[in-house]
Amino acid sequence: MRGMTWTLTLVCAASLILLSLTARTQAHEVYVSNEKDNTISVIDTKKLEVVRTFPVGERPRGITFARDFKKFFVCASDSDAVQVYAADGNKHLYDLPSGSDPEQFAVSNDNKRLYIANEDNAITTIVDLETRKVMQQVDVGVEPEGIAVSPDNTLAVATSETTNMAHFIDTKTFEVLNNVLVDARPRHAEFTPDGKMVWVSSEIGGTVSIINSDTHIVEHIINFQIQGVTDDLIQPVGIKMTSDGKTAFVALGPSNRIAVIDVATHEVKKYLLVGRRVWHMALTPEEDLLFSTNGVSNDVTVVDVNALKPIKSIKVGRYPWGAAVRPMKPKS
């Protein structure tokens, strides 16, 4: 009887948490790219369920919205295209010239350019979003994947998986300013909100390198240790930071964990158990919910950011990879 009472108490507590979250969370939409299904699943952040799914190009991976959220972009890697869709109605509008095998990209903060990592060609392609034409293709290392643009639009950083480097590109001259060696297989780059540092995740190296944006010097390396998990399973990929620059979330791949990091001290505060093979993450505008794409378990984990606790698993398509949030205006 005591065991049953305790179980009921836990169930009630979990239900109250979910009710509280859905009561206070503004409804937004999380777009999730499903690699194997060639689809996008859309999650309602208030209902915490998939509300629609629609087809896109082959092997969709990177996904992001324009800064005005009127359009969104999808890297259809096997279609060798960056596809552009209307946010309202999800209608395919046109394809942008992207180079071969686009994986990730970044929109400049002025909404004028798209920076694309082309894995097959060892280049970064820079597209003018107004004219839809290639402005420049910059040679970088072998198998580039990660790409980030500084908040002031003066720098782009591309990571090359095989060369094990972060390449700093001057966005005015398109010159490669520096090639910074990091640990093995860098997958993702993320600027801090103030633009002073760039965080680069190294999947095989199992680390995150923190690079000074001005000096291009690696100032700190974060290592991860998870009790009961072997080092070879700790493979950092996606990075997401809160807008105040105080907290960073790092997806740790087949360890099935997200590391919560204090940005000021570089210390791991907590490891969150999520689905299998966590790739990337997205935060709601209020930064109260974090959504992680779990490629092997074919689901998305919802994390209560304030409590730092996973609260729900949502089934999506096969091999979910990228995630982006579309803010929705409250109904009048």
C-alpha positions, -999 to 999 in steps of 0.1 A, spaced: 0 0 0 28 24 9 45 16 -24 13 23 -43 8 56 -24 43 67 -32 39 59 -69 6 78 -70 23 108 -53 51 108 -79 26 106 -108 6 134 -94 37 155 -89 48 149 -125 13 158 -137 13 190 -117 47 200 -132 34 194 -168 2 213 -160 22 242 -146 44 243 -176 16 243 -201 -2 269 -182 26 294 -182 44 287 -215 35 308 -245 26 286 -275 55 285 -300 65 260 -327 96 239 -328 106 227 -363 125 194 -362 143 180 -393 140 142 -397 170 129 -417 156 95 -427 120 105 -434 128 137 -454 103 155 -433 99 183 -408 79 176 -376 64 207 -359 59 206 -322 35 229 -303 53 241 -272 21 245 -252 6 212 -261 40 195 -261 30 173 -291 35 172 -329 8 191 -346 19 186 -382 45 170 -404 54 180 -440 79 167 -467 111 185 -476 142 176 -497 164 146 -491 183 141 -458 173 173 -441 198 184 -414 204 220 -405 173 241 -401 170 278 -391 146 307 -395 153 341 -411 157 368 -385 122 381 -392 108 346 -390 89 350 -423 109 322 -440 129 292 -429 158 274 -444 165 237 -446 198 220 -456 186 191 -478 221 175 -478 214 147 -504 195 171 -526 226 195 -526 202 223 -518 193 249 -492 155 250 -495 136 281 -485 100 278 -472 74 303 -462 68 302 -424 31 306 -429 18 275 -447 52 258 -449 52 263 -487 84 256 -506 94 289 -523 127 282 -540 162 267 -535 193 287 -529 227 279 -545 244 260 -518 273 240 -531 276 202 -525 262 185 -494 252 215 -472 250 204 -435 248 235 -413 244 272 -420 240 305 -402 220 336 -410 238 369 -404 222 391 -377 213 417 -403 193 390 -422 212 397 -454 235 367 -458 235 330 -453 267 312 -445 267 275 -456 292 247 -447 297 224 -477 311 191 -465 320 176 -498 337 206 -513 357 219 -483 342 253 -487 320 279 -470 294 293 -494 282 328 -487 248 337 -503 232 371 -506 196 365 -494 181 394 -514 196 385 -548 198 348 -540 232 347 -556 266 334 -543 287 362 -531 318 341 -524 330 306 -518 358 304 -492 382 275 -490 384 260 -456 395 226 -442 383 191 -451 347 182 -443 333 215 -429 302 212 -409 298 238 -381 293 275 -390 286 305 -369 284 343 -374 295 368 -348 268 391 -333 283 421 -350 285 403 -384 322 409 -388 334 372 -383 323 338 -395 337 306 -381 336 273 -399 347 240 -384 363 213 -405 358 177 -392 388 161 -408 413 190 -406 403 195 -369 403 233 -372 381 263 -366 385 288 -395 380 325 -388 367 343 -419 366 381 -423 330 388 -436 341 420 -454 371 406 -473 362 369 -472 398 363 -462 406 334 -438 422 353 -409 433 322 -389 430 284 -387 428 273 -351 436 237 -342 411 221 -319 404 185 -308 393 157 -332 362 161 -354 348 196 -346 311 196 -353 296 229 -341 306 265 -334 287 290 -313 295 326 -304 288 338 -269 261 365 -269 287 392 -264 307 379 -293 339 377 -273 343 339 -274 336 311 -298 327 276 -284 337 247 -307 326 211 -299 349 182 -308 329 150 -312 358 125 -312 380 146 -289 352 147 -264 358 183 -256 346 219 -261 373 245 -270 367 281 -260 384 305 -284 390 342 -281 373 360 -310 400 387 -312 432 367 -306 420 334 -320 437 317 -290 421 287 -273 417 300 -238 400 270 -222 391 234 -229 361 218 -212 362 180 -206 333 158 -196 330 129 -172 298 110 -166 296 83 -140 289 49 -156 295 62 -191 327 54 -210 347 83 -225 342 70 -261 304 76 -258 308 113 -247 307 130 -281 299 168 -279 280 181 -309 253 208 -306 257 239 -283 230 263 -272 234 293 -249 210 314 -230 207 350 -241 223 363 -209 254 343 -217 254 326 -183 245 290 -192 255 268 -220 239 234 -230 261 209 -248 246 178 -265 268 148 -258 258 124 -285 256 87 -277 261 93 -240 225 104 -241 232 134 -220 231 172 -222 257 190 -201 246 221 -183 276 245 -181 283 277 -161 298 299 -188 317 321 -163 335 292 -145 334 266 -174 321 241 -148 296 214 -156 267 220 -132 246 190 -142 241 162 -168 206 157 -181 195 122 -193 177 126 -226 170 103 -256 195 82 -276 221 100 -296 213 136 -289 223 159 -317 211 195 -314 188 217 -293 165 247 -294 153 271 -267 119 288 -265 120 327 -266 113 327 -229 141 302 -224 119 281 -201 119 250 -223 148 233 -241 141 208 -269 167 182 -279 168 161 -310 176 124 -303 186 107 -335 185 70 -326 154 70 -303 135 91 -329 122 115 -304 126 150 -289 132 155 -251 116 185 -235 137 200 -206 123 224 -180 152 249 -179 143 264 -145 142 230 -128 169 215 -151 148 184 -155 136 165 -186 98 164 -184 86 147 -216 96 127 -246 79 135 -279 80 110 -309 89 126 -342 102 112 -375 132 89 -381 166 103 -371 157 138 -359 187 161 -363 182 198 -363 157 220 -344 146 257 -347 119 276 -329 93 298 -345 80 324 -320 42 327 -322 24 359 -313 -1 356 -286 -37 357 -297 -55 390 -292 
